[in-house]
Amino acid sequence: ALKILYDISLRAIGDDAHDVTLTAILDRIREFMAADKAYLSVYEPNDDIMQTHSTSGAVGPYVQESHRGHYLVGKIWESGDYLCVDNYWQWPDRAPIPDADAIRTACGVPLKLGTEIVGVITLAFDSPRTILSEEVDLLRQFAAITALVVRNRQMSFDLLEESYQRVTLESSLHQNELLDFLNELVEGKPLTNRRIAVRAAKLGLPLQSG
C-alpha cells in the first residue's frame, strides 16, 4: 500500500498527461483492492453531473452520467463519504450497466478538495467482499491524490480556454485594425509615407502593401 501511495504520488506530481495518469492510478487502486472492476467519475460543472472518465478491469467501454443522489456514484457524491453496498445485484439503486447483475459487492469514495467533491472512485467485486477499515482509510488516501490530479486537469483546461479566448480576441482586434487601415487607404485619406509605414508594421504588413 505504501509503495502504491508513493508511486501514484510521484506520477501525480510529475506527469502532465492528466487523463493518462488518472487511468493509471485507477488501475493501481483496482489491483491493490483485488477488485474485478473500477470506475472513475469526474464532476462536470457545466451539466452538474458525475460522468465516467475511465474504467479498469473487465469493463466494456461506456460512459455513465450520474446525478446527485442517483446510483452508487450519486449517493457517494451526495453524502460526501465512503459507501459500501452488499448484494449489489439486488440493490434497487444499482446503475443500469450491462454487468450490474454480476456484481455482489460495490463500494466507493469521493474525491475531495476541501469541502468540494470533484469526482468519485467506485469498485465492484463479482464475489461477496468484506472491506476492512484499514482498506477504507487507504482508499481515502488514494482518493486524495487522485483529486489533486483532477484539479490539475481542470486547471489545464481552464488555461487552454483562457488562452484560446485571448488569441481569438487579439485576432479580432487585429482584423478590425486592418480593416480600418484598408478603408482609410481606399477612401484616399491623406496619409504620409511614414504613417503608412508605421501602421503597416504594426499590423504585420510589408510596407509595399500600403
Backbone bond lengths (Angstrom), bond angles and torsions (degrees), N, CA, C in turn:
res aa  C-N    CA-C-N  psi(-1)  N-CA   C-N-CA  omega(-1)  CA-C   N-CA-C  phi
1 A - - - 1.462 - - 1.526 110.80 -
2 L 1.335 116.51 -43.29 1.465 120.26 179.32 1.520 110.82 -63.92
3 K 1.339 116.27 -39.55 1.461 119.70 179.39 1.529 110.50 -64.07
4 I 1.328 116.61 -42.09 1.465 119.75 178.88 1.525 110.26 -64.24
5 L 1.339 117.16 -43.38 1.463 120.56 177.06 1.521 111.00 -58.17
6 Y 1.324 115.51 -43.36 1.469 120.20 179.70 1.531 110.73 -64.23
7 D 1.337 115.82 -46.57 1.476 120.26 -177.42 1.524 112.04 -62.76
8 I 1.332 116.56 -46.58 1.457 117.97 -176.51 1.525 111.07 -73.70
9 S 1.351 117.05 -26.87 1.462 119.39 175.66 1.520 110.25 -65.96
10 L 1.336 116.41 -44.74 1.461 120.21 177.96 1.517 110.99 -61.09
11 R 1.315 115.76 -43.03 1.459 119.18 -178.73 1.530 110.74 -67.18
12 A 1.327 116.78 -39.25 1.462 120.24 179.96 1.515 111.50 -63.15
13 I 1.340 116.47 -35.94 1.464 120.90 -178.20 1.519 111.45 -79.09
14 G 1.337 116.45 -39.71 1.460 119.34 -166.99 1.512 117.18 -100.99
15 D 1.331 118.47 -3.58 1.463 119.95 -174.80 1.525 109.94 -115.54
16 D 1.329 116.23 123.67 1.466 120.85 179.27 1.528 112.52 -86.40
17 A 1.331 117.26 -8.36 1.470 120.37 178.52 1.528 107.71 -82.63
18 H 1.327 116.37 78.51 1.455 121.23 -167.98 1.524 113.15 -61.98
19 D 1.322 118.11 -40.90 1.466 119.95 -178.03 1.528 111.00 -65.58
20 V 1.320 116.40 -40.80 1.473 120.59 177.96 1.523 109.84 -65.88
21 T 1.325 116.42 -41.36 1.466 121.33 179.61 1.523 111.18 -61.96
22 L 1.323 117.17 -42.94 1.463 120.63 -179.66 1.527 111.30 -62.23
23 T 1.327 116.40 -41.82 1.465 120.01 178.50 1.527 111.01 -65.32
24 A 1.338 116.89 -40.82 1.466 121.26 179.42 1.532 110.87 -64.59
25 I 1.335 117.24 -40.93 1.461 120.64 178.19 1.526 110.35 -63.69
26 L 1.331 116.47 -42.26 1.467 120.20 179.06 1.528 110.62 -60.72
27 D 1.318 117.38 -40.03 1.473 121.39 177.02 1.529 111.06 -59.40
28 R 1.347 116.17 -45.39 1.469 120.25 -178.31 1.522 111.27 -65.06
29 I 1.326 116.82 -39.46 1.464 120.40 179.44 1.530 110.25 -65.26
30 R 1.334 116.50 -44.92 1.473 119.55 179.38 1.525 111.10 -61.01
31 E 1.335 116.32 -43.34 1.469 120.10 179.87 1.526 111.22 -63.62
32 F 1.321 116.34 -42.20 1.474 119.73 -179.61 1.526 110.97 -62.82
33 M 1.335 116.81 -41.73 1.461 120.68 -177.82 1.526 112.39 -84.07
34 A 1.345 116.65 -3.47 1.470 121.54 -177.82 1.531 110.67 54.72
35 A 1.315 114.90 40.28 1.466 120.44 179.03 1.528 109.76 -86.16
36 D 1.303 115.89 153.41 1.468 120.14 177.61 1.526 111.14 -78.93
37 K 1.325 115.98 -31.74 1.468 120.62 -177.69 1.526 108.96 -143.83
38 A 1.320 115.11 150.88 1.458 120.51 175.53 1.524 108.64 -142.44
39 Y 1.316 115.18 146.01 1.461 120.77 -176.47 1.531 109.19 -134.63
40 L 1.316 115.88 139.32 1.460 121.37 173.05 1.521 108.66 -117.80
41 S 1.314 115.58 119.65 1.465 121.00 176.13 1.523 108.08 -109.60
42 V 1.330 115.91 139.00 1.466 122.03 -177.89 1.517 109.23 -119.94
43 Y 1.323 115.29 140.02 1.464 120.46 -178.91 1.519 110.99 -70.76
44 E 1.335 115.59 130.63 1.462 122.74 176.54 1.524 107.73 -110.53
45 P 1.351 117.64 99.49 1.470 120.27 -172.85 1.522 114.27 -62.78
46 N 1.321 118.01 -31.61 1.469 119.72 -177.84 1.526 112.04 -63.25
47 D 1.345 116.05 -34.22 1.464 120.58 -178.78 1.525 112.67 -106.66
48 D 1.348 117.37 -5.43 1.463 123.18 -178.13 1.531 111.16 54.45
49 I 1.333 115.33 51.19 1.459 121.23 178.53 1.528 109.09 -137.81
50 M 1.334 114.89 162.88 1.452 121.83 167.08 1.524 106.88 -99.03
51 Q 1.324 116.07 126.68 1.463 120.18 -177.19 1.518 110.25 -122.86
52 T 1.321 116.24 139.70 1.460 120.77 179.94 1.522 110.55 -57.90
53 H 1.322 115.45 125.35 1.472 121.05 175.50 1.513 110.38 -96.94
54 S 1.340 116.91 -46.83 1.465 120.50 -179.14 1.523 109.74 -155.50
55 T 1.331 114.71 161.78 1.458 121.71 178.95 1.524 108.58 -132.33
56 S 1.331 115.31 163.46 1.463 120.51 179.03 1.521 108.46 -144.25
57 G 1.328 116.17 145.14 1.455 120.08 179.94 1.513 111.99 94.22
58 A 1.324 115.56 -156.64 1.470 121.50 -175.81 1.520 110.42 -81.14
59 V 1.333 115.00 67.98 1.460 121.49 -178.11 1.525 108.72 -126.94
60 G 1.306 116.50 129.67 1.452 119.83 175.98 1.519 110.60 -74.94
61 P 1.327 117.35 159.85 1.466 119.87 179.80 1.529 111.37 -68.58
62 Y 1.302 115.72 123.06 1.452 120.13 177.51 1.525 108.47 -162.27
63 V 1.304 115.81 160.23 1.456 121.74 177.23 1.522 108.20 -123.89
64 Q 1.313 115.73 124.68 1.461 120.60 179.61 1.519 109.04 -113.82
65 E 1.321 116.21 138.34 1.452 121.77 175.54 1.526 108.52 -109.32
66 S 1.324 115.52 129.07 1.465 120.29 -178.20 1.520 109.62 -122.02
67 H 1.313 115.94 130.95 1.457 121.23 174.98 1.529 109.00 -93.07
68 R 1.307 115.43 160.38 1.460 120.72 -179.67 1.533 110.33 -56.72
69 G 1.346 115.41 125.43 1.458 120.95 178.79 1.510 114.86 88.88
70 H 1.357 117.62 -5.77 1.465 120.82 -178.87 1.523 110.55 -105.63
71 Y 1.331 115.55 136.51 1.463 122.75 179.49 1.535 109.95 61.85
72 L 1.311 116.36 -178.54 1.465 120.50 -177.39 1.529 110.88 -64.87
73 V 1.337 116.28 -42.84 1.468 120.12 -179.66 1.520 110.59 -60.83
74 G 1.329 116.12 -47.13 1.462 120.11 -177.96 1.517 113.29 -66.05
75 K 1.328 117.66 -33.13 1.466 120.61 179.44 1.528 110.93 -72.99
76 I 1.342 117.19 -36.77 1.460 119.89 175.45 1.524 109.92 -67.03
77 W 1.327 115.97 -41.01 1.467 121.63 177.28 1.529 109.73 -59.56
78 E 1.328 117.06 -43.35 1.458 121.48 -177.21 1.529 111.54 -69.59
79 S 1.330 116.83 -42.96 1.463 120.28 -177.03 1.529 112.27 -80.32
80 G 1.344 116.30 -27.54 1.458 120.18 -177.98 1.507 113.41 72.58
81 D 1.340 117.48 22.24 1.464 119.55 -177.75 1.529 110.34 -146.71
82 Y 1.328 113.98 171.76 1.467 121.97 177.95 1.518 110.41 -60.05
83 L 1.334 115.11 143.71 1.464 120.52 176.75 1.518 109.08 -143.82
84 C 1.327 115.90 137.30 1.468 121.14 177.41 1.525 108.56 -129.15
85 V 1.341 115.73 137.09 1.465 121.67 -179.71 1.519 108.95 -123.64
86 D 1.324 116.05 115.68 1.468 120.56 172.67 1.529 108.72 -84.88
87 N 1.324 116.43 158.32 1.474 120.72 -176.75 1.527 111.05 51.45
88 Y 1.337 114.57 46.02 1.464 120.09 -176.38 1.519 111.55 -56.96
89 W 1.321 116.62 -35.44 1.463 120.45 -176.80 1.530 111.96 -62.55
90 Q 1.358 117.10 -19.13 1.462 121.15 177.63 1.528 112.12 -103.67
91 W 1.320 117.30 -3.22 1.466 121.42 -175.97 1.523 110.43 -69.98
92 P 1.314 119.36 126.41 1.476 120.34 -175.98 1.529 113.82 -66.13
93 D 1.330 117.78 -21.61 1.467 120.26 -178.18 1.532 112.96 -98.50
94 R 1.321 117.18 16.23 1.462 118.47 179.06 1.533 110.28 -66.06
95 A 1.311 114.54 151.24 1.467 119.92 -177.88 1.526 110.43 -71.81
96 P 1.329 117.11 147.30 1.473 120.42 -179.91 1.521 111.78 -80.28
97 I 1.338 115.77 65.68 1.459 120.29 178.97 1.526 108.41 -106.79
98 P 1.333 117.83 156.54 1.468 120.50 -173.62 1.523 114.54 -57.63
99 D 1.350 117.79 -33.43 1.465 119.93 -174.30 1.527 112.58 -101.74
100 A 1.317 118.60 16.29 1.469 120.84 -176.21 1.530 112.02 -60.21
101 D 1.322 117.35 -36.44 1.464 120.71 -177.26 1.525 112.57 -69.81
102 A 1.342 117.28 -15.92 1.465 120.16 -179.11 1.524 112.50 -90.61
103 I 1.329 117.43 -11.75 1.464 121.17 -174.98 1.532 109.76 -85.84
104 R 1.324 115.94 127.86 1.462 120.91 178.81 1.528 112.04 -98.24
105 T 1.317 116.90 -41.98 1.472 121.42 178.86 1.518 108.55 -129.00
106 A 1.329 116.13 136.95 1.468 121.36 177.82 1.521 108.53 -138.46
107 C 1.316 115.34 140.85 1.462 119.17 179.93 1.526 108.74 -147.15
108 G 1.318 116.16 169.04 1.455 118.86 179.34 1.507 112.89 -169.75
109 V 1.338 115.01 165.01 1.466 122.17 178.88 1.526 109.02 -135.07
110 P 1.339 116.50 149.04 1.462 119.73 176.62 1.529 111.10 -80.98
111 L 1.320 116.21 154.11 1.460 121.93 172.41 1.523 106.72 -97.12
112 K 1.326 116.25 111.14 1.459 120.82 -172.28 1.517 112.11 -109.93
113 L 1.334 114.74 139.33 1.461 122.43 167.52 1.523 105.75 -124.27
114 G 1.325 115.49 94.57 1.456 119.62 -171.26 1.518 108.83 68.42
115 T 1.319 116.17 -121.15 1.469 119.90 177.30 1.521 111.72 -96.13
116 E 1.322 116.86 -5.86 1.469 121.23 -178.88 1.523 110.51 -84.82
117 I 1.332 116.27 136.08 1.461 121.53 177.31 1.527 108.26 -106.35
118 V 1.337 115.79 117.56 1.468 120.74 -174.34 1.520 112.52 -104.84
119 G 1.313 117.16 -2.67 1.457 119.34 179.75 1.513 111.17 177.50
120 V 1.331 115.45 179.74 1.467 121.81 -179.71 1.522 108.46 -144.72
121 I 1.326 116.20 135.24 1.467 121.47 171.14 1.521 107.90 -107.07
122 T 1.335 116.93 128.85 1.455 121.34 176.49 1.531 109.75 -124.19
123 L 1.325 114.81 148.02 1.466 122.48 -179.39 1.520 109.03 -125.24
124 A 1.329 116.41 143.57 1.464 121.08 -179.37 1.522 109.45 -128.25
125 F 1.334 114.75 140.65 1.461 121.85 -179.41 1.526 108.60 -125.48
126 D 1.324 115.71 131.51 1.457 120.22 -178.86 1.522 112.59 -80.82
127 S 1.341 116.71 -7.21 1.464 122.47 174.40 1.527 107.91 -123.74
128 P 1.329 118.07 152.77 1.464 119.63 177.88 1.535 110.67 -54.46
129 R 1.301 116.98 138.22 1.470 121.52 -173.67 1.524 109.62 -141.86
130 T 1.303 115.99 129.53 1.461 121.65 173.24 1.526 108.18 -94.17
131 I 1.318 116.64 122.66 1.460 121.57 179.86 1.518 108.38 -93.32
132 L 1.328 117.21 120.28 1.461 121.78 -178.59 1.526 110.71 -76.43
133 S 1.318 115.91 154.58 1.469 120.45 -179.46 1.531 110.88 -62.41
134 E 1.353 116.25 -34.16 1.465 119.53 177.56 1.530 110.92 -64.21
135 E 1.330 116.22 -36.34 1.461 120.67 178.44 1.531 110.71 -68.12
136 V 1.320 116.34 -37.54 1.467 120.02 177.87 1.521 110.10 -63.08
137 D 1.341 116.47 -42.64 1.466 120.41 178.55 1.528 110.81 -60.59
138 L 1.324 116.75 -41.62 1.472 120.53 178.99 1.519 111.10 -67.76
139 L 1.322 116.51 -39.52 1.467 119.71 177.12 1.525 110.80 -59.30
140 R 1.310 116.49 -38.69 1.473 119.94 178.06 1.533 110.76 -65.12
141 Q 1.329 116.08 -37.98 1.471 118.71 177.50 1.528 110.82 -67.99
142 F 1.326 116.76 -42.56 1.469 119.83 175.79 1.529 110.27 -58.93
143 A 1.324 115.55 -42.01 1.461 120.74 -177.95 1.531 111.13 -64.95
144 A 1.335 117.00 -36.57 1.465 120.51 -179.64 1.529 110.69 -63.51
145 I 1.332 116.34 -41.10 1.465 120.13 178.14 1.529 110.12 -68.05
146 T 1.327 116.20 -43.32 1.467 120.36 179.71 1.522 110.95 -60.97
147 A 1.327 116.65 -37.62 1.463 120.74 179.48 1.522 111.40 -61.15
148 L 1.330 117.24 -36.92 1.470 120.54 178.16 1.526 111.02 -63.93
149 V 1.333 116.60 -39.52 1.466 120.20 178.99 1.525 109.81 -66.63
150 V 1.330 116.69 -40.59 1.470 120.44 178.01 1.525 110.12 -61.59
151 R 1.343 116.36 -41.65 1.466 119.57 178.40 1.523 110.88 -63.14
152 N 1.343 116.91 -45.29 1.469 120.28 179.39 1.522 111.36 -62.92
153 R 1.322 115.81 -35.76 1.472 120.72 177.14 1.529 110.09 -62.00
154 Q 1.342 116.40 -46.31 1.458 120.06 -179.15 1.523 111.05 -66.34
155 M 1.345 116.69 -38.92 1.464 120.22 177.61 1.520 110.74 -62.11
156 S 1.327 116.47 -38.38 1.457 120.96 178.12 1.521 110.50 -63.25
157 F 1.350 116.51 -43.54 1.465 120.63 177.18 1.527 110.85 -61.36
158 D 1.343 116.06 -42.80 1.465 120.46 -178.70 1.526 110.94 -63.35
159 L 1.343 116.62 -40.17 1.464 120.22 179.15 1.522 111.08 -65.71
160 L 1.335 116.45 -39.89 1.456 119.98 178.05 1.525 111.18 -64.26
161 E 1.336 115.86 -41.47 1.463 120.13 179.02 1.527 110.78 -65.23
162 E 1.336 115.97 -41.88 1.466 120.07 178.77 1.527 110.67 -63.39
163 S 1.343 115.58 -42.48 1.461 120.22 179.86 1.535 110.82 -64.06
164 Y 1.333 115.91 -41.55 1.464 120.53 179.29 1.525 110.89 -62.52
165 Q 1.332 116.02 -44.46 1.468 119.87 -179.76 1.526 111.07 -64.32
166 R 1.347 116.08 -38.75 1.461 119.67 179.51 1.527 111.01 -65.28
167 V 1.336 116.12 -44.56 1.467 120.64 179.43 1.527 110.27 -63.65
168 T 1.337 116.23 -40.85 1.464 120.00 179.14 1.518 111.20 -63.03
169 L 1.348 116.20 -42.79 1.462 120.52 179.33 1.523 110.98 -64.58
170 E 1.339 115.96 -44.95 1.467 119.71 179.81 1.523 110.84 -62.54
171 S 1.328 116.55 -39.26 1.461 120.71 178.99 1.520 110.59 -65.09
172 S 1.339 116.40 -40.61 1.462 120.57 179.51 1.528 111.18 -65.19
173 L 1.338 116.12 -43.25 1.465 120.00 179.03 1.525 111.07 -63.82
174 H 1.342 115.44 -40.92 1.461 120.41 179.24 1.530 109.93 -62.78
175 Q 1.324 115.54 -42.50 1.461 119.74 -179.25 1.533 110.87 -63.23
176 N 1.335 116.05 -40.89 1.464 119.87 179.14 1.530 111.63 -64.46
177 E 1.335 115.90 -42.82 1.464 120.08 178.61 1.530 110.64 -63.54
178 L 1.327 115.34 -40.18 1.459 119.95 179.39 1.534 111.05 -62.86
179 L 1.330 116.58 -44.48 1.461 120.54 179.34 1.532 111.32 -64.28
180 D 1.323 116.71 -40.32 1.470 119.83 177.59 1.526 110.67 -60.81
181 F 1.326 116.57 -43.24 1.460 121.75 -179.03 1.534 110.85 -63.63
182 L 1.341 115.35 -45.61 1.465 119.68 -179.51 1.529 111.14 -65.04
183 N 1.337 116.23 -38.64 1.466 119.11 178.01 1.531 111.42 -62.97
184 E 1.333 116.24 -39.62 1.458 119.77 177.92 1.522 110.81 -61.97
185 L 1.339 116.25 -39.86 1.464 119.89 179.84 1.530 110.73 -69.22
186 V 1.331 116.17 -44.20 1.463 120.05 -178.38 1.529 111.21 -64.26
187 E 1.333 115.51 -39.85 1.469 119.31 -178.82 1.526 112.85 -76.37
188 G 1.340 115.62 -5.56 1.456 119.55 177.07 1.507 114.42 73.97
189 K 1.331 117.10 29.12 1.453 119.19 178.08 1.525 109.77 -65.67
190 P 1.324 117.21 143.52 1.470 119.92 -177.51 1.523 111.22 -67.16
191 L 1.330 116.07 113.26 1.465 122.27 178.69 1.520 108.37 -129.46
192 T 1.301 116.77 130.45 1.467 120.02 176.51 1.514 108.80 -74.10
193 N 1.323 114.65 159.29 1.465 119.16 177.64 1.524 110.89 -59.13
194 R 1.317 116.52 -36.74 1.463 120.08 -179.64 1.529 110.41 -65.18
195 R 1.344 116.20 -43.68 1.472 119.43 -179.93 1.523 110.79 -65.35
196 I 1.329 116.85 -39.53 1.465 120.11 176.80 1.529 110.15 -61.47
197 A 1.330 116.42 -43.50 1.460 120.71 -178.86 1.520 110.93 -63.03
198 V 1.345 116.86 -42.28 1.473 120.98 -179.49 1.527 110.60 -65.45
199 R 1.340 116.57 -46.01 1.466 120.42 -179.40 1.527 110.82 -64.45
200 A 1.330 116.29 -42.45 1.467 120.22 -179.69 1.523 110.69 -63.08
201 A 1.335 116.92 -42.58 1.470 121.01 179.96 1.527 110.45 -64.10
202 K 1.335 117.07 -40.79 1.466 121.15 -179.80 1.521 111.34 -63.57
203 L 1.321 116.56 -34.23 1.463 121.40 -178.15 1.525 112.99 -90.61
204 G 1.337 115.89 0.94 1.460 119.73 178.65 1.504 113.55 75.88
205 L 1.344 116.53 25.93 1.468 121.30 -179.84 1.522 109.83 -102.05
206 P 1.336 117.61 146.65 1.464 119.36 172.49 1.525 110.39 -67.60
207 L 1.324 117.97 148.16 1.441 122.24 -175.48 1.518 111.77 -57.64
208 Q 1.342 117.32 -38.18 1.463 120.39 -177.11 1.515 113.05 -64.84
209 S 1.338 117.46 -20.63 1.464 119.52 179.32 1.527 110.28 -64.59
210 G 1.342 116.52 -35.11 1.473 119.65 175.85 1.511 110.98 -62.70
